[in-house]
Amino acid sequence: MALGHRALAVIGSIAVTTALGALMTGCSTSSDQPAEAAEQTVEVDPQLRALLPGELLAESTRITVGTESGYPPFQYTNEAGRIVGFEIDLFDAASDRLGLKYTFHDMPWDDLIEELYASNVDIVAAAMSDTPERQVDSDFVDYYNDSDAIMVPAGNPEGITKLTDLCGRTVAVLVETTQAEALTGLNAGKCQAKPVKIVEFETDADALAQVQAGKADAELTQWSTGAYNAKQIGSGDVFEVGNTEIINPTPLGFRFLKGDVELVRAYQAALQSIIDDGTYAQILEKHDLSAGALTTATVNNQQP
Protein backbone atom coordinates (compact mmCIF):
# COMPACT_ATOMS: atom_id res chain seq x y z
CA MET A 1 0.00 0.00 0.00
CA ALA A 2 1.40 3.40 -0.91
CA LEU A 3 0.40 6.70 -2.41
CA GLY A 4 0.97 7.58 -6.02
CA HIS A 5 -0.92 7.06 -9.27
CA ARG A 6 -4.27 5.35 -8.72
CA ALA A 7 -5.70 2.96 -11.28
CA LEU A 8 -8.96 4.86 -11.59
CA ALA A 9 -10.38 2.43 -14.13
CA VAL A 10 -10.00 -0.28 -11.51
CA ILE A 11 -11.13 1.63 -8.48
CA GLY A 12 -14.14 3.13 -10.23
CA SER A 13 -16.07 5.58 -8.11
CA ILE A 14 -13.74 5.36 -5.10
CA ALA A 15 -11.50 8.42 -5.12
CA VAL A 16 -8.23 7.20 -3.67
CA THR A 17 -5.73 9.71 -5.02
CA THR A 18 -4.25 11.93 -2.32
CA ALA A 19 -1.35 14.33 -2.13
CA LEU A 20 1.80 12.71 -0.81
CA GLY A 21 2.34 13.62 2.80
CA ALA A 22 -1.05 15.26 3.24
CA LEU A 23 -1.88 15.98 6.87
CA MET A 24 -5.27 14.84 8.17
CA THR A 25 -6.30 16.09 11.60
CA GLY A 26 -8.76 14.15 13.65
CA CYS A 27 -10.69 13.59 16.85
CA SER A 28 -14.34 14.45 16.61
CA THR A 29 -14.01 16.90 19.49
CA SER A 30 -11.97 19.09 17.13
CA SER A 31 -13.54 21.44 14.60
CA ASP A 32 -10.79 21.00 12.01
CA GLN A 33 -11.36 17.36 11.13
CA PRO A 34 -11.02 16.51 7.44
CA ALA A 35 -11.24 12.81 8.29
CA GLU A 36 -14.94 12.00 8.13
CA ALA A 37 -16.47 11.73 11.59
CA ALA A 38 -18.07 8.50 12.69
CA GLU A 39 -21.81 8.62 13.30
CA GLN A 40 -21.61 7.53 16.93
CA THR A 41 -20.91 9.92 19.82
CA VAL A 42 -18.13 8.81 22.15
CA GLU A 43 -17.60 10.60 25.44
CA VAL A 44 -14.28 11.04 27.21
CA ASP A 45 -13.68 8.66 30.10
CA PRO A 46 -11.54 10.51 32.70
CA GLN A 47 -10.24 7.25 34.17
CA LEU A 48 -9.04 6.07 30.77
CA ARG A 49 -7.62 9.48 29.93
CA ALA A 50 -5.53 9.26 33.11
CA LEU A 51 -3.74 6.24 31.59
CA LEU A 52 -2.10 8.46 28.96
CA PRO A 53 1.52 9.55 29.40
CA GLY A 54 1.69 12.81 31.33
CA GLU A 55 3.03 14.76 28.37
CA LEU A 56 -0.13 13.96 26.39
CA LEU A 57 -2.60 15.30 28.96
CA ALA A 58 -2.43 18.96 27.91
CA GLU A 59 -5.58 20.00 26.01
CA SER A 60 -3.51 21.38 23.12
CA THR A 61 -1.58 18.13 22.59
CA ARG A 62 -1.90 16.17 19.34
CA ILE A 63 -0.25 12.88 18.56
CA THR A 64 0.76 11.96 15.01
CA VAL A 65 -0.63 8.89 13.28
CA GLY A 66 0.80 7.35 10.12
CA THR A 67 -1.59 5.86 7.57
CA GLU A 68 -1.82 5.01 3.86
CA SER A 69 -5.16 5.97 2.45
CA GLY A 70 -5.50 3.55 -0.47
CA TYR A 71 -6.75 0.44 1.28
CA PRO A 72 -10.53 0.23 1.52
CA PRO A 73 -12.51 -0.58 3.57
CA PHE A 74 -9.94 0.20 6.28
CA GLN A 75 -8.88 3.62 5.02
CA TYR A 76 -9.31 5.41 1.73
CA THR A 77 -9.88 8.91 0.38
CA ASN A 78 -13.41 9.71 -0.72
CA GLU A 79 -14.48 12.06 -3.50
CA ALA A 80 -14.51 14.99 -1.07
CA GLY A 81 -10.84 14.43 -0.26
CA ARG A 82 -11.51 13.03 3.22
CA ILE A 83 -9.84 9.93 4.61
CA VAL A 84 -12.64 7.57 5.59
CA GLY A 85 -13.06 3.91 6.44
CA PHE A 86 -13.41 1.36 9.21
CA GLU A 87 -10.03 1.96 10.80
CA ILE A 88 -10.52 5.73 10.70
CA ASP A 89 -13.86 5.45 12.52
CA LEU A 90 -12.39 3.02 15.03
CA PHE A 91 -9.29 5.08 15.77
CA ASP A 92 -11.43 8.20 16.06
CA ALA A 93 -13.74 6.52 18.59
CA ALA A 94 -10.85 5.20 20.72
CA SER A 95 -9.14 8.60 20.65
CA ASP A 96 -12.39 10.34 21.61
CA ARG A 97 -12.74 8.02 24.59
CA LEU A 98 -9.26 9.17 25.66
CA GLY A 99 -9.95 12.82 24.84
CA LEU A 100 -6.84 12.79 22.63
CA LYS A 101 -6.51 14.73 19.38
CA TYR A 102 -4.39 13.44 16.54
CA THR A 103 -3.00 14.36 13.13
CA PHE A 104 -2.94 11.83 10.30
CA HIS A 105 0.16 11.74 8.12
CA ASP A 106 -0.79 10.09 4.83
CA MET A 107 2.31 8.48 3.34
CA PRO A 108 3.57 5.53 1.28
CA TRP A 109 3.14 2.14 2.92
CA ASP A 110 6.85 1.36 2.92
CA ASP A 111 7.63 4.64 4.74
CA LEU A 112 5.30 4.01 7.66
CA ILE A 113 7.55 1.91 9.86
CA GLU A 114 10.64 4.00 9.15
CA GLU A 115 8.66 7.05 10.32
CA LEU A 116 7.53 5.18 13.43
CA TYR A 117 11.09 4.14 14.29
CA ALA A 118 12.25 7.72 13.74
CA SER A 119 9.52 8.91 16.14
CA ASN A 120 8.01 11.08 13.42
CA VAL A 121 4.70 9.32 14.05
CA ASP A 122 3.46 7.96 17.37
CA ILE A 123 1.17 5.25 16.01
CA VAL A 124 0.60 3.52 12.68
CA ALA A 125 -3.03 2.84 11.72
CA ALA A 126 -2.83 1.08 8.35
CA ALA A 127 -4.48 -2.36 8.55
CA MET A 128 -1.20 -3.93 9.70
CA SER A 129 -1.06 -7.61 10.56
CA ASP A 130 0.15 -8.36 14.08
CA THR A 131 2.82 -11.04 13.59
CA PRO A 132 5.48 -12.46 15.94
CA GLU A 133 8.20 -11.08 13.65
CA ARG A 134 6.81 -7.54 13.89
CA GLN A 135 6.41 -7.84 17.67
CA VAL A 136 10.18 -7.95 18.03
CA ASP A 137 10.44 -4.18 17.67
CA SER A 138 6.81 -3.05 17.85
CA ASP A 139 3.73 -3.47 20.03
CA PHE A 140 0.23 -3.91 18.63
CA VAL A 141 -3.20 -3.16 20.02
CA ASP A 142 -5.35 -5.62 18.11
CA TYR A 143 -8.74 -4.53 16.80
CA TYR A 144 -9.82 -7.07 14.15
CA ASN A 145 -9.34 -10.60 12.84
CA ASP A 146 -8.66 -11.00 9.14
CA SER A 147 -7.21 -13.50 6.67
CA ASP A 148 -6.00 -13.44 3.07
CA ALA A 149 -7.89 -13.37 -0.23
CA ILE A 150 -6.81 -14.57 -3.64
CA MET A 151 -8.24 -11.99 -6.02
CA VAL A 152 -8.98 -13.33 -9.51
CA PRO A 153 -10.96 -12.11 -12.53
CA ALA A 154 -14.71 -12.60 -12.23
CA GLY A 155 -15.65 -16.13 -13.13
CA ASN A 156 -12.26 -17.40 -11.89
CA PRO A 157 -11.19 -18.65 -15.35
CA GLU A 158 -8.08 -20.42 -14.02
CA GLY A 159 -9.95 -22.17 -11.20
CA ILE A 160 -7.70 -20.79 -8.46
CA THR A 161 -9.18 -21.70 -5.07
CA LYS A 162 -6.22 -22.34 -2.77
CA LEU A 163 -2.66 -21.13 -2.20
CA THR A 164 -1.02 -24.08 -3.95
CA ASP A 165 -3.01 -23.23 -7.09
CA LEU A 166 -0.69 -20.22 -7.36
CA CYS A 167 2.36 -22.40 -8.04
CA GLY A 168 3.83 -21.54 -11.44
CA ARG A 169 1.62 -18.47 -11.83
CA THR A 170 2.22 -14.72 -11.75
CA VAL A 171 0.79 -13.17 -8.60
CA ALA A 172 0.62 -9.46 -7.74
CA VAL A 173 1.10 -8.38 -4.15
CA LEU A 174 1.85 -5.27 -2.14
CA VAL A 175 5.49 -4.69 -1.27
CA GLU A 176 6.73 -5.62 2.22
CA THR A 177 3.51 -7.24 3.40
CA THR A 178 2.66 -10.50 5.10
CA GLN A 179 1.10 -11.58 1.81
CA ALA A 180 4.44 -11.11 0.04
CA GLU A 181 6.09 -13.15 2.80
CA ALA A 182 3.48 -15.89 2.36
CA LEU A 183 4.29 -16.18 -1.34
CA THR A 184 8.02 -16.30 -0.60
CA GLY A 185 7.29 -19.10 1.86
CA LEU A 186 5.34 -20.98 -0.81
CA ASN A 187 8.33 -20.78 -3.15
CA ALA A 188 10.57 -22.22 -0.44
CA GLY A 189 8.11 -25.06 0.18
CA LYS A 190 5.12 -26.35 -1.75
CA CYS A 191 5.84 -24.31 -4.88
CA GLN A 192 9.57 -25.03 -4.99
CA ALA A 193 9.28 -27.07 -8.20
CA LYS A 194 7.00 -24.50 -9.87
CA PRO A 195 7.65 -21.20 -8.06
CA VAL A 196 5.23 -18.31 -8.01
CA LYS A 197 6.38 -15.31 -10.01
CA ILE A 198 5.90 -12.59 -7.41
CA VAL A 199 5.36 -9.05 -8.71
CA GLU A 200 5.25 -6.38 -6.03
CA PHE A 201 3.51 -3.01 -6.14
CA GLU A 202 3.15 -0.04 -3.84
CA THR A 203 -0.66 0.12 -3.98
CA ASP A 204 -3.50 -2.36 -3.92
CA ALA A 205 -4.99 -0.54 -6.92
CA ASP A 206 -1.84 -1.11 -8.97
CA ALA A 207 -1.74 -4.79 -8.02
CA LEU A 208 -5.38 -5.27 -9.01
CA ALA A 209 -4.77 -3.46 -12.28
CA GLN A 210 -2.27 -6.16 -13.20
CA VAL A 211 -4.95 -8.82 -12.76
CA GLN A 212 -7.48 -6.83 -14.76
CA ALA A 213 -4.97 -6.33 -17.58
CA GLY A 214 -4.12 -10.03 -17.67
CA LYS A 215 -0.52 -9.39 -16.60
CA ALA A 216 -1.01 -11.35 -13.37
CA ASP A 217 -3.15 -14.41 -12.72
CA ALA A 218 -4.13 -13.28 -9.24
CA GLU A 219 -3.48 -10.86 -6.41
CA LEU A 220 -2.95 -11.92 -2.80
CA THR A 221 -4.35 -9.35 -0.36
CA GLN A 222 -6.28 -9.14 2.91
CA TRP A 223 -9.68 -10.80 2.77
CA SER A 224 -11.70 -7.77 3.91
CA THR A 225 -10.11 -5.56 1.27
CA GLY A 226 -10.52 -8.23 -1.40
CA ALA A 227 -14.18 -8.79 -0.58
CA TYR A 228 -14.80 -5.04 -0.55
CA ASN A 229 -13.16 -4.52 -3.94
CA ALA A 230 -15.00 -7.49 -5.47
CA LYS A 231 -18.29 -5.82 -4.53
CA GLN A 232 -17.39 -2.21 -5.28
CA ILE A 233 -15.32 -2.25 -8.46
CA GLY A 234 -17.37 -1.94 -11.63
CA SER A 235 -20.77 -3.49 -11.02
CA GLY A 236 -19.26 -6.25 -8.91
CA ASP A 237 -18.43 -8.20 -12.06
CA VAL A 238 -14.72 -7.41 -12.48
CA PHE A 239 -13.10 -9.43 -9.68
CA GLU A 240 -13.97 -12.14 -7.20
CA VAL A 241 -12.34 -13.80 -4.20
CA GLY A 242 -11.20 -17.19 -5.46
CA ASN A 243 -10.19 -19.03 -2.32
CA THR A 244 -12.61 -21.36 -0.58
CA GLU A 245 -10.32 -21.93 2.41
CA ILE A 246 -9.25 -19.56 5.20
CA ILE A 247 -5.70 -18.43 4.47
CA ASN A 248 -3.28 -17.05 7.07
CA PRO A 249 -5.75 -15.85 9.74
CA THR A 250 -4.08 -12.97 11.58
CA PRO A 251 -5.17 -10.15 13.90
CA LEU A 252 -4.78 -6.57 12.71
CA GLY A 253 -3.69 -3.85 15.10
CA PHE A 254 -2.60 -0.29 15.69
CA ARG A 255 1.22 -0.37 15.75
CA PHE A 256 3.36 1.38 18.39
CA LEU A 257 7.05 1.64 19.18
CA LYS A 258 8.20 -1.24 21.34
CA GLY A 259 8.02 -0.26 24.99
CA ASP A 260 5.63 2.68 24.59
CA VAL A 261 3.76 1.07 27.45
CA GLU A 262 1.48 3.87 28.65
CA LEU A 263 0.17 4.78 25.21
CA VAL A 264 -0.36 1.11 24.35
CA ARG A 265 -2.21 0.49 27.60
CA ALA A 266 -4.38 3.59 27.10
CA TYR A 267 -5.46 2.57 23.58
CA GLN A 268 -6.05 -1.02 24.62
CA ALA A 269 -8.32 0.17 27.45
CA ALA A 270 -10.11 2.68 25.19
CA LEU A 271 -10.71 0.04 22.53
CA GLN A 272 -12.00 -2.41 25.14
CA SER A 273 -14.32 0.29 26.41
CA ILE A 274 -15.91 0.84 22.99
CA ILE A 275 -16.16 -2.94 22.52
CA ASP A 276 -18.01 -3.21 25.83
CA ASP A 277 -20.47 -0.36 25.19
CA GLY A 278 -21.42 -1.48 21.67
CA THR A 279 -19.73 1.33 19.74
CA TYR A 280 -17.30 -1.14 18.16
CA ALA A 281 -20.15 -3.33 16.92
CA GLN A 282 -21.85 -0.28 15.38
CA ILE A 283 -18.68 0.66 13.49
CA LEU A 284 -18.20 -2.91 12.26
CA GLU A 285 -21.79 -3.09 11.06
CA LYS A 286 -21.48 0.26 9.27
CA HIS A 287 -18.58 -1.15 7.22
CA ASP A 288 -20.01 -4.69 6.84
CA LEU A 289 -17.09 -6.17 8.78
CA SER A 290 -18.82 -7.86 11.71
CA ALA A 291 -17.41 -11.27 10.75
CA GLY A 292 -13.95 -10.32 12.06
CA ALA A 293 -15.04 -8.84 15.38
CA LEU A 294 -12.94 -9.25 18.52
CA THR A 295 -14.44 -9.58 21.98
CA THR A 296 -11.21 -8.56 23.72
CA ALA A 297 -8.74 -5.85 22.75
CA THR A 298 -5.46 -7.71 22.99
CA VAL A 299 -1.86 -6.53 22.95
CA ASN A 300 0.41 -8.54 20.65
CA ASN A 301 -2.37 -11.13 20.24
CA GLN A 302 -2.09 -12.13 23.90
CA GLN A 303 -5.18 -12.45 26.10
CA PRO A 304 -4.86 -10.25 29.20
Helices and strands as residue ranges (DSSP letters): H 8-11, E 23-26, H 46-49, G 54-56, E 62-67, E 70-71, E 75-77, E 83-84, H 86-98, E 101-106, G 109-111, H 112-117, E 123-129, G 134-136, E 138-153, G 163-166, E 170-174, H 178-188, E 197-201, H 204-212, E 218-222, H 223-232, E 239-241, E 247-257, H 261-276, H 279-286, G 290-292
